[in-house]
Amino acid sequence: MIFLGWTLPGFSQVILFPYEENFEWQVKQIAEFIDRFNNADYTPIRRYIRKQYAIEEVSRAYLLTSLFNFNESWDRQTVVSFLKDITQANPPPYL
């Protein structure tokens, strides 16, 4: 009965934060993928970046890079070449 009054620090939030951040960066709908690819101003990831990191301007190249899962076996040189083609094209391609 004496031990019921003791409190122990909880660490559940520490475990939740990486999951929450990964969830925010995931693309959950095709429309979200298209908006991110097209560099739309109103995407959830832009709101998240503004709120979490206080960064107002996010480049299209940065958002396009976030569409790739680098845990998979992507050829990084191909990805870099693709990003360069997309971001430096005049006019830039949109979906």
Secondary structure, DSSP 8 states (H G I E B T S, - for coil): -GGGG------HHHHHHHHHHHHHHS--SHHHHHHHHTT-TT-HHHHHHHHHH------HHHHHHTTS-TTS---HHHHHHHHHHHHH-SS----
